[in-house]
Amino acid sequence: MTFGREFTRAVEDKQIAQQEAERARFIVEKAEQERQANVIRAEGEGEAADIISKAVAKSGNGLIMIRRIETQKELAQMLANNPNVTYLPSGSGGGDGGSKGGNFLLGLRS
């Protein structure tokens, strides 16, 4: 039994349409999962901010100071690893109360 070209083409077109519909459903499901993940992430960040806020209100700003030190440490490490940045200390190493020179970071471009 053989089928005509039109029938074979119609079957192929139907299969292609079904595959495209399945692909579209997959894209919609993926977008929905990403949306749910973003909502959950935002709720978690909100709860974390609330907990930190309560801790700061209860215990003072020690946590903020720790976070500030950690951030400064990360920044210093990043700058130390950058070959295009040079640190120039002020040169006033003593506690004589003399001139207050500033420390400088120079961005050197090659």
MMTF fields as JSON, N, C-alpha, C and O atoms, coordinates in Angstrom:
{
  "mmtfVersion": "1.0.0",
  "mmtfProducer": "UNKNOWN",
  "numBonds": 439,
  "numAtoms": 440,
  "numGroups": 110,
  "numChains": 1,
  "numModels": 1,
  "chainsPerModel": [1],
  "groupsPerChain": [110],
  "chainIdList": ["A"],
  "bondAtomList": [4, 2, 8, 6, 12, 10, 16, 14, 20, 18, 24, 22, 28, 26, 32, 30, 36, 34, 40, 38, 44, 42, 48, 46, 52, 50, 56, 54, 60, 58, 64, 62, 68, 66, 72, 70, 76, 74, 80, 78, 84, 82, 88, 86, 92, 90, 96, 94, 100, 98, 104, 102, 108, 106, 112, 110, 116, 114, 120, 118, 124, 122, 128, 126, 132, 130, 136, 134, 140, 138, 144, 142, 148, 146, 152, 150, 156, 154, 160, 158, 164, 162, 168, 166, 172, 170, 176, 174, 180, 178, 184, 182, 188, 186, 192, 190, 196, 194, 200, 198, 204, 202, 208, 206, 212, 210, 216, 214, 220, 218, 224, 222, 228, 226, 232, 230, 236, 234, 240, 238, 244, 242, 248, 246, 252, 250, 256, 254, 260, 258, 264, 262, 268, 266, 272, 270, 276, 274, 280, 278, 284, 282, 288, 286, 292, 290, 296, 294, 300, 298, 304, 302, 308, 306, 312, 310, 316, 314, 320, 318, 324, 322, 328, 326, 332, 330, 336, 334, 340, 338, 344, 342, 348, 346, 352, 350, 356, 354, 360, 358, 364, 362, 368, 366, 372, 370, 376, 374, 380, 378, 384, 382, 388, 386, 392, 390, 396, 394, 400, 398, 404, 402, 408, 406, 412, 410, 416, 414, 420, 418, 424, 422, 428, 426, 432, 430, 436, 434],
  "bondOrderList": [1, 1, 1, 1, 1, 1, 1, 1, 1, 1, 1, 1, 1, 1, 1, 1, 1, 1, 1, 1, 1, 1, 1, 1, 1, 1, 1, 1, 1, 1, 1, 1, 1, 1, 1, 1, 1, 1, 1, 1, 1, 1, 1, 1, 1, 1, 1, 1, 1, 1, 1, 1, 1, 1, 1, 1, 1, 1, 1, 1, 1, 1, 1, 1, 1, 1, 1, 1, 1, 1, 1, 1, 1, 1, 1, 1, 1, 1, 1, 1, 1, 1, 1, 1, 1, 1, 1, 1, 1, 1, 1, 1, 1, 1, 1, 1, 1, 1, 1, 1, 1, 1, 1, 1, 1, 1, 1, 1, 1],
  "groupList": [{"groupName": "MET", "atomNameList": ["N", "CA", "C", "O"], "elementList": ["N", "C", "C", "O"], "formalChargeList": [0, 0, 0, 0], "bondAtomList": [1, 0, 2, 1, 3, 2], "bondOrderList": [1, 1, 2], "singleLetterCode": "M", "chemCompType": "L-PEPTIDE LINKING"}, {"groupName": "THR", "atomNameList": ["N", "CA", "C", "O"], "elementList": ["N", "C", "C", "O"], "formalChargeList": [0, 0, 0, 0], "bondAtomList": [1, 0, 2, 1, 3, 2], "bondOrderList": [1, 1, 2], "singleLetterCode": "T", "chemCompType": "L-PEPTIDE LINKING"}, {"groupName": "PHE", "atomNameList": ["N", "CA", "C", "O"], "elementList": ["N", "C", "C", "O"], "formalChargeList": [0, 0, 0, 0], "bondAtomList": [1, 0, 2, 1, 3, 2], "bondOrderList": [1, 1, 2], "singleLetterCode": "F", "chemCompType": "L-PEPTIDE LINKING"}, {"groupName": "GLY", "atomNameList": ["N", "CA", "C", "O"], "elementList": ["N", "C", "C", "O"], "formalChargeList": [0, 0, 0, 0], "bondAtomList": [1, 0, 2, 1, 3, 2], "bondOrderList": [1, 1, 2], "singleLetterCode": "G", "chemCompType": "PEPTIDE LINKING"}, {"groupName": "ARG", "atomNameList": ["N", "CA", "C", "O"], "elementList": ["N", "C", "C", "O"], "formalChargeList": [0, 0, 0, 0], "bondAtomList": [1, 0, 2, 1, 3, 2], "bondOrderList": [1, 1, 2], "singleLetterCode": "R", "chemCompType": "L-PEPTIDE LINKING"}, {"groupName": "GLU", "atomNameList": ["N", "CA", "C", "O"], "elementList": ["N", "C", "C", "O"], "formalChargeList": [0, 0, 0, 0], "bondAtomList": [1, 0, 2, 1, 3, 2], "bondOrderList": [1, 1, 2], "singleLetterCode": "E", "chemCompType": "L-PEPTIDE LINKING"}, {"groupName": "ALA", "atomNameList": ["N", "CA", "C", "O"], "elementList": ["N", "C", "C", "O"], "formalChargeList": [0, 0, 0, 0], "bondAtomList": [1, 0, 2, 1, 3, 2], "bondOrderList": [1, 1, 2], "singleLetterCode": "A", "chemCompType": "L-PEPTIDE LINKING"}, {"groupName": "VAL", "atomNameList": ["N", "CA", "C", "O"], "elementList": ["N", "C", "C", "O"], "formalChargeList": [0, 0, 0, 0], "bondAtomList": [1, 0, 2, 1, 3, 2], "bondOrderList": [1, 1, 2], "singleLetterCode": "V", "chemCompType": "L-PEPTIDE LINKING"}, {"groupName": "ASP", "atomNameList": ["N", "CA", "C", "O"], "elementList": ["N", "C", "C", "O"], "formalChargeList": [0, 0, 0, 0], "bondAtomList": [1, 0, 2, 1, 3, 2], "bondOrderList": [1, 1, 2], "singleLetterCode": "D", "chemCompType": "L-PEPTIDE LINKING"}, {"groupName": "LYS", "atomNameList": ["N", "CA", "C", "O"], "elementList": ["N", "C", "C", "O"], "formalChargeList": [0, 0, 0, 0], "bondAtomList": [1, 0, 2, 1, 3, 2], "bondOrderList": [1, 1, 2], "singleLetterCode": "K", "chemCompType": "L-PEPTIDE LINKING"}, {"groupName": "GLN", "atomNameList": ["N", "CA", "C", "O"], "elementList": ["N", "C", "C", "O"], "formalChargeList": [0, 0, 0, 0], "bondAtomList": [1, 0, 2, 1, 3, 2], "bondOrderList": [1, 1, 2], "singleLetterCode": "Q", "chemCompType": "L-PEPTIDE LINKING"}, {"groupName": "ILE", "atomNameList": ["N", "CA", "C", "O"], "elementList": ["N", "C", "C", "O"], "formalChargeList": [0, 0, 0, 0], "bondAtomList": [1, 0, 2, 1, 3, 2], "bondOrderList": [1, 1, 2], "singleLetterCode": "I", "chemCompType": "L-PEPTIDE LINKING"}, {"groupName": "ASN", "atomNameList": ["N", "CA", "C", "O"], "elementList": ["N", "C", "C", "O"], "formalChargeList": [0, 0, 0, 0], "bondAtomList": [1, 0, 2, 1, 3, 2], "bondOrderList": [1, 1, 2], "singleLetterCode": "N", "chemCompType": "L-PEPTIDE LINKING"}, {"groupName": "SER", "atomNameList": ["N", "CA", "C", "O"], "elementList": ["N", "C", "C", "O"], "formalChargeList": [0, 0, 0, 0], "bondAtomList": [1, 0, 2, 1, 3, 2], "bondOrderList": [1, 1, 2], "singleLetterCode": "S", "chemCompType": "L-PEPTIDE LINKING"}, {"groupName": "LEU", "atomNameList": ["N", "CA", "C", "O"], "elementList": ["N", "C", "C", "O"], "formalChargeList": [0, 0, 0, 0], "bondAtomList": [1, 0, 2, 1, 3, 2], "bondOrderList": [1, 1, 2], "singleLetterCode": "L", "chemCompType": "L-PEPTIDE LINKING"}, {"groupName": "PRO", "atomNameList": ["N", "CA", "C", "O"], "elementList": ["N", "C", "C", "O"], "formalChargeList": [0, 0, 0, 0], "bondAtomList": [1, 0, 2, 1, 3, 2], "bondOrderList": [1, 1, 2], "singleLetterCode": "P", "chemCompType": "L-PEPTIDE LINKING"}, {"groupName": "TYR", "atomNameList": ["N", "CA", "C", "O"], "elementList": ["N", "C", "C", "O"], "formalChargeList": [0, 0, 0, 0], "bondAtomList": [1, 0, 2, 1, 3, 2], "bondOrderList": [1, 1, 2], "singleLetterCode": "Y", "chemCompType": "L-PEPTIDE LINKING"}],
  "groupTypeList": [0, 1, 2, 3, 4, 5, 2, 1, 4, 6, 7, 5, 8, 9, 10, 11, 6, 10, 10, 5, 6, 5, 4, 6, 4, 2, 11, 7, 5, 9, 6, 5, 10, 5, 4, 10, 6, 12, 7, 11, 4, 6, 5, 3, 5, 3, 5, 6, 6, 8, 11, 11, 13, 9, 6, 7, 6, 9, 13, 3, 12, 3, 14, 11, 0, 11, 4, 4, 11, 5, 1, 10, 9, 5, 14, 6, 10, 0, 14, 6, 12, 12, 15, 12, 7, 1, 16, 14, 15, 13, 3, 13, 3, 3, 3, 8, 3, 3, 13, 9, 3, 3, 12, 2, 14, 14, 3, 14, 4, 13],
  "groupIdList": [1, 2, 3, 4, 5, 6, 7, 8, 9, 10, 11, 12, 13, 14, 15, 16, 17, 18, 19, 20, 21, 22, 23, 24, 25, 26, 27, 28, 29, 30, 31, 32, 33, 34, 35, 36, 37, 38, 39, 40, 41, 42, 43, 44, 45, 46, 47, 48, 49, 50, 51, 52, 53, 54, 55, 56, 57, 58, 59, 60, 61, 62, 63, 64, 65, 66, 67, 68, 69, 70, 71, 72, 73, 74, 75, 76, 77, 78, 79, 80, 81, 82, 83, 84, 85, 86, 87, 88, 89, 90, 91, 92, 93, 94, 95, 96, 97, 98, 99, 100, 101, 102, 103, 104, 105, 106, 107, 108, 109, 110],
  "secStructList": [7, 7, 7, 7, 2, 2, 2, 2, 2, 2, 2, 2, 2, 2, 2, 2, 2, 2, 2, 2, 2, 2, 2, 2, 2, 2, 2, 2, 2, 2, 2, 2, 2, 2, 2, 2, 2, 2, 2, 2, 2, 2, 2, 2, 2, 2, 2, 2, 2, 2, 2, 2, 2, 2, 2, 2, 2, 2, 2, 7, 1, 2, 2, 2, 2, 2, 2, 2, 2, 2, 2, 2, 2, 2, 2, 2, 2, 2, 2, 2, 6, 7, 6, 6, 3, 3, 3, 3, 7, 7, 1, 7, 7, 1, 1, 1, 7, 7, 7, 7, 7, 7, 7, 3, 3, 3, 3, 7, 7, 7],
  "xCoordList": [0.841, 0.0, 0.893, 1.782, 0.687, 1.478, 0.56, -0.61, 1.142, 0.39, 0.897, 2.047, 0.042, 0.408, 1.337, 1.476, 1.947, 2.882, 2.182, 2.747, 0.988, 0.255, -0.027, 0.095, -0.408, -0.694, 0.591, 0.579, 1.679, 2.96, 3.403, 3.888, 3.234, 3.617, 2.739, 3.229, 1.46, 0.542, 0.936, 0.881, 1.326, 1.753, 3.034, 3.153, 3.966, 5.214, 4.927, 5.492, 4.055, 3.696, 3.055, 3.312, 2.21, 1.57, 2.605, 2.528, 3.561, 4.616, 5.458, 5.811, 5.773, 6.55, 5.766, 6.329, 4.468, 3.632, 3.554, 3.584, 3.455, 3.419, 4.739, 4.737, 5.864, 7.168, 7.316, 7.847, 6.856, 6.936, 6.047, 6.423, 4.871, 3.979, 4.62, 4.55, 5.236, 5.918, 7.077, 7.293, 7.816, 8.922, 8.391, 8.995, 7.272, 6.673, 6.207, 6.387, 5.605, 5.199, 6.41, 6.355, 7.502, 8.729, 9.243, 9.65, 9.229, 9.707, 8.835, 9.344, 7.522, 6.603, 6.85, 6.896, 7.01, 7.273, 8.596, 8.688, 9.608, 10.908, 10.789, 11.354, 10.066, 9.875, 9.117, 9.436, 8.129, 7.367, 8.264, 8.183, 9.107, 10.033, 11.018, 11.319, 11.524, 12.439, 11.74, 12.335, 10.471, 9.704, 9.524, 9.697, 9.177, 9.007, 10.326, 10.342, 11.425, 12.733, 13.065, 13.614, 12.742, 13.002, 12.16, 12.638, 10.904, 10.041, 10.594, 10.667, 10.984, 11.536, 12.827, 13.044, 13.683, 14.947, 14.682, 15.333, 13.73, 13.403, 12.83, 13.153, 11.977, 11.433, 12.548, 12.55, 13.488, 14.619, 15.487, 15.912, 15.751, 16.547, 15.818, 16.44, 14.5, 13.708, 13.772, 13.93, 13.649, 13.744, 15.136, 15.272, 16.174, 17.542, 17.731, 18.327, 17.22, 17.346, 16.605, 17.077, 15.447, 14.683, 15.454, 15.51, 16.039, 16.81, 18.019, 18.313, 18.72, 19.886, 19.453, 20.12, 18.36, 17.856, 17.527, 17.853, 16.889, 16.565, 17.832, 17.92, 18.811, 20.066, 20.805, 21.366, 20.805, 21.468, 20.75, 21.389, 19.415, 18.658, 18.903, 18.907, 19.103, 19.278, 20.719, 20.951, 21.674, 23.065, 23.977, 25.164, 23.488, 24.35, 24.841, 24.339, 25.812, 26.262, 27.507, 28.238, 27.763, 28.934, 28.911, 29.941, 27.737, 27.62, 27.94, 28.608, 27.461, 27.743, 29.243, 29.8, 29.891, 31.339, 32.085, 33.052, 31.639, 32.278, 32.105, 33.057, 30.89, 30.645, 31.487, 32.006, 31.628, 32.428, 33.893, 34.538, 34.407, 35.797, 35.971, 36.962, 35.011, 35.096, 35.091, 35.837, 34.259, 34.198, 35.497, 35.997, 36.042, 37.311, 38.432, 39.314, 38.394, 39.419, 39.324, 40.342, 38.087, 37.899, 38.361, 38.989, 38.054, 38.458, 39.977, 40.563, 40.615, 42.074, 42.708, 43.704, 42.135, 42.668, 42.525, 43.439, 41.383, 41.157, 42.151, 42.713, 42.364, 43.313, 44.74, 45.537, 45.077, 46.433, 46.736, 47.888, 45.724, 45.935, 45.897, 46.154, 45.584, 45.501, 46.863, 47.341, 47.493, 48.827, 48.811, 49.867, 47.642, 47.543, 47.3, 47.094, 47.319, 47.066, 48.278, 48.789, 48.729, 49.875, 49.457, 48.786, 49.85, 49.526, 50.72, 51.839, 50.488, 51.541, 51.17, 50.265, 51.849, 51.537, 51.955, 52.773, 51.391, 51.612, 53.017, 53.501, 53.666, 55.009, 55.042, 56.122, 53.905, 53.893, 53.612, 52.487, 54.643, 54.467, 54.462, 54.011, 54.927, 55.005, 53.736, 52.879, 53.63, 52.478, 52.806, 52.334, 53.609, 54.064, 53.021, 53.23, 51.907, 50.862, 51.217, 50.61, 52.181, 52.606, 51.606, 50.397, 52.117, 51.243, 50.453, 50.937, 49.228, 48.372, 48.367, 47.566, 49.253, 49.269, 48.289, 47.945, 47.844, 46.881, 47.573, 48.686, 46.92, 47.373, 46.739, 45.616, 47.449, 46.953, 46.979, 47.878, 45.981, 45.972, 46.074, 45.261, 47.067, 47.248, 46.88, 47.333, 46.077, 45.764, 46.738, 46.691, 47.617, 48.621, 48.168, 47.805, 48.179, 47.747, 48.963, 49.841, 48.975, 50.133, 49.832, 50.693],
  "yCoordList": [-1.168, 0.0, 1.24, 1.351, 2.131, 3.346, 4.555, 4.54, 5.59, 6.824, 7.867, 7.821, 8.793, 9.853, 10.863, 10.896, 11.661, 12.68, 13.677, 14.086, 14.064, 15.047, 14.505, 15.224, 13.225, 12.62, 12.534, 12.855, 12.106, 12.0, 13.376, 13.519, 14.37, 15.739, 16.237, 16.912, 15.908, 16.329, 15.677, 16.318, 14.421, 13.732, 14.379, 14.609, 14.665, 15.316, 16.695, 17.054, 17.473, 18.805, 18.709, 19.538, 17.68, 17.494, 17.17, 17.694, 16.323, 15.984, 17.209, 17.413, 18.014, 19.232, 20.192, 20.791, 20.339, 21.227, 20.73, 21.535, 19.416, 18.858, 19.113, 19.438, 18.966, 19.22, 20.694, 21.013, 21.578, 23.003, 23.37, 24.2, 22.755, 23.004, 22.499, 23.165, 21.339, 20.794, 21.702, 21.926, 22.218, 23.14, 24.419, 24.931, 24.932, 26.147, 25.879, 26.727, 24.694, 24.346, 24.284, 24.742, 23.715, 23.63, 25.019, 25.259, 25.932, 27.299, 27.994, 28.693, 27.802, 28.41, 27.83, 28.575, 26.512, 25.875, 26.366, 26.62, 26.497, 26.981, 28.416, 28.747, 29.257, 30.647, 30.68, 31.488, 29.82, 29.767, 29.317, 29.869, 28.325, 27.865, 28.964, 29.139, 29.707, 30.809, 31.905, 32.494, 32.178, 33.172, 32.736, 33.536, 31.47, 30.959, 31.017, 31.359, 30.683, 30.739, 32.169, 32.392, 33.136, 34.542, 34.993, 35.737, 34.546, 34.902, 34.319, 35.009, 33.042, 32.385, 33.068, 33.287, 33.406, 34.083, 35.445, 35.811, 36.186, 37.508, 37.386, 38.189, 36.378, 36.171, 35.832, 36.316, 35.001, 34.645, 35.849, 36.024, 36.681, 37.882, 38.845, 39.502, 38.924, 39.777, 39.286, 40.079, 37.972, 37.402, 37.619, 37.936, 37.447, 37.66, 39.111, 39.379, 40.048, 41.462, 41.758, 42.543, 41.131, 41.33, 40.786, 41.435, 39.613, 39.015, 39.878, 40.114, 40.348, 41.211, 42.506, 42.981, 43.076, 44.315, 44.125, 44.98, 43.017, 42.742, 42.523, 42.969, 41.831, 41.586, 42.892, 43.083, 43.786, 45.079, 45.897, 46.538, 45.87, 46.621, 46.074, 46.83, 44.781, 44.147, 44.249, 44.495, 44.062, 43.922, 45.051, 45.022, 46.018, 47.098, 46.821, 45.928, 47.584, 47.502, 46.64, 46.831, 45.713, 44.836, 44.027, 43.872, 43.503, 42.712, 43.56, 43.101, 44.783, 45.676, 45.941, 45.969, 46.134, 46.371, 45.152, 45.29, 43.958, 42.73, 42.638, 42.34, 42.895, 42.853, 43.899, 43.633, 45.086, 46.143, 45.715, 45.932, 45.107, 44.627, 43.534, 43.528, 42.6, 41.53, 42.104, 41.639, 43.103, 43.722, 44.448, 44.364, 45.159, 45.852, 44.859, 45.115, 43.741, 42.711, 42.147, 41.972, 41.859, 41.361, 42.38, 42.019, 43.648, 44.707, 44.835, 44.975, 44.788, 44.873, 43.702, 43.877, 42.504, 41.326, 41.48, 41.141, 41.99, 42.184, 43.206, 42.998, 44.303, 45.317, 44.796, 45.123, 43.982, 43.436, 42.501, 42.387, 41.84, 40.89, 41.557, 40.903, 42.834, 43.544, 44.154, 45.016, 43.722, 44.238, 45.7, 46.328, 46.241, 47.616, 48.627, 49.807, 48.194, 49.085, 49.058, 47.993, 50.238, 50.364, 51.18, 52.202, 50.738, 51.416, 52.258, 51.753, 53.547, 54.438, 54.927, 55.75, 54.44, 54.913, 56.36, 56.866, 57.027, 58.451, 58.772, 59.881, 57.855, 58.119, 58.638, 58.724, 58.988, 59.46, 58.262, 58.061, 57.479, 56.246, 56.424, 55.518, 57.517, 57.699, 58.282, 58.783, 58.209, 58.787, 60.155, 60.522, 60.927, 62.225, 63.32, 64.449, 62.992, 64.005, 65.053, 66.124, 64.776, 65.734, 65.823, 65.715, 66.017, 66.21, 64.944, 63.824, 65.169, 64.036, 63.862, 64.48, 63.03, 62.754, 61.649, 60.854, 61.591, 60.561, 59.373, 59.495, 58.231, 57.055, 57.092, 57.573, 56.588, 56.689, 55.336, 54.528, 55.096, 53.957, 54.526, 55.354, 54.078, 54.554, 53.47, 52.333, 53.798, 52.87, 53.116, 54.157, 52.166, 52.308, 51.561, 50.388, 52.201, 51.562, 51.337, 52.189, 50.166, 49.878, 50.154, 49.965],
  "zCoordList": [0.0, 0.0, 0.0, 0.845, -0.886, -0.993, -0.843, -1.225, -0.273, -0.081, -1.058, -1.494, -1.394, -2.317, -1.641, -0.418, -2.46, -1.96, -1.044, -0.03, -1.381, -0.577, 0.818, 1.809, 0.887, 2.187, 3.031, 4.219, 2.416, 3.125, 3.616, 4.738, 2.775, 3.151, 4.304, 5.209, 4.272, 5.34, 6.669, 7.718, 6.622, 7.845, 8.387, 9.591, 7.518, 7.945, 8.534, 9.568, 7.888, 8.4, 9.775, 10.648, 9.964, 11.267, 12.337, 13.449, 12.021, 12.98, 13.335, 14.496, 12.334, 12.564, 13.454, 14.371, 13.187, 14.001, 15.439, 16.369, 15.636, 16.983, 17.714, 18.902, 17.011, 17.62, 17.997, 19.061, 17.142, 17.44, 18.62, 19.447, 18.703, 19.836, 21.128, 22.161, 21.068, 22.253, 22.667, 23.858, 21.701, 21.983, 22.635, 23.577, 22.142, 22.717, 24.155, 25.03, 24.407, 25.78, 26.7, 27.841, 26.199, 26.994, 27.345, 28.482, 26.385, 26.624, 27.662, 28.538, 27.564, 28.534, 29.927, 30.906, 30.026, 31.323, 31.916, 33.117, 31.073, 31.547, 32.064, 33.106, 31.351, 31.794, 33.119, 33.99, 33.28, 34.527, 35.69, 36.787, 35.448, 36.491, 36.87, 38.051, 35.891, 36.172, 36.973, 37.876, 36.64, 37.374, 38.818, 39.737, 39.021, 40.382, 41.154, 42.337, 40.487, 41.139, 41.545, 42.625, 40.697, 41.028, 42.212, 43.069, 42.264, 43.386, 44.677, 45.694, 44.638, 45.828, 46.259, 47.451, 45.301, 45.611, 46.256, 47.234, 45.706, 46.25, 47.663, 48.538, 47.884, 49.226, 50.215, 51.347, 49.784, 50.643, 50.966, 52.108, 49.962, 50.201, 51.131, 51.965, 50.986, 51.878, 53.317, 54.245, 53.497, 54.845, 55.431, 56.612, 54.603, 55.08, 55.513, 56.556, 54.709, 55.066, 56.365, 57.186, 56.552, 57.78, 58.984, 60.029, 58.843, 59.938, 60.276, 61.448, 59.241, 59.478, 60.143, 61.062, 59.698, 60.28, 61.758, 62.582, 62.094, 63.492, 64.322, 65.466, 63.73, 64.445, 64.709, 65.788, 63.733, 63.904, 64.973, 65.807, 64.942, 65.947, 67.348, 68.32, 67.453, 68.75, 69.248, 70.432, 68.361, 68.784, 68.358, 68.681, 67.667, 67.204, 65.793, 65.11, 65.374, 63.983, 63.797, 62.825, 64.685, 64.547, 63.274, 62.619, 62.907, 61.685, 60.457, 59.53, 60.46, 59.327, 59.227, 58.13, 60.366, 60.345, 59.818, 59.068, 60.208, 59.702, 58.196, 57.475, 57.718, 56.265, 55.542, 54.458, 56.132, 55.521, 55.413, 54.388, 56.477, 56.469, 55.424, 54.693, 55.346, 54.346, 52.928, 52.067, 52.689, 51.368, 51.045, 49.923, 52.022, 51.804, 51.534, 50.714, 52.22, 52.014, 50.598, 49.928, 50.136, 48.772, 47.738, 46.742, 47.971, 47.053, 47.015, 45.941, 48.186, 48.242, 47.503, 46.801, 47.658, 46.966, 45.457, 44.705, 45.016, 43.596, 43.029, 41.954, 43.751, 43.282, 43.316, 42.437, 44.326, 44.432, 43.27, 42.849, 42.755, 41.657, 40.283, 39.272, 40.237, 38.973, 38.649, 39.387, 37.557, 37.241, 36.782, 36.699, 36.487, 36.001, 37.109, 36.826, 38.363, 39.487, 40.403, 40.747, 40.791, 41.695, 42.898, 42.754, 44.095, 45.349, 45.758, 45.844, 46.013, 46.482, 47.877, 48.013, 48.92, 50.277, 50.435, 49.666, 51.436, 51.612, 52.095, 51.869, 52.736, 53.224, 54.643, 55.226, 55.227, 56.611, 57.51, 57.968, 57.753, 58.494, 59.989, 60.69, 60.517, 61.964, 62.53, 61.802, 63.841, 64.502, 65.038, 66.114, 64.315, 64.799, 64.647, 65.091, 64.025, 63.866, 62.843, 62.824, 61.996, 60.983, 59.859, 60.068, 58.683, 57.529, 57.249, 57.408, 56.829, 56.496, 54.984, 54.282, 54.494, 53.066, 52.754, 53.628, 51.539, 51.146, 50.507, 49.995, 50.536, 49.812, 48.447, 48.293, 47.444, 46.077, 45.401, 45.632, 44.561, 43.659, 42.248, 41.837, 41.529, 40.172, 39.193, 39.324, 38.231, 37.154, 36.028, 35.373, 35.802, 34.763, 33.537, 33.629, 32.402, 31.166, 30.289, 30.156, 29.703, 28.84, 27.4, 26.541]
}
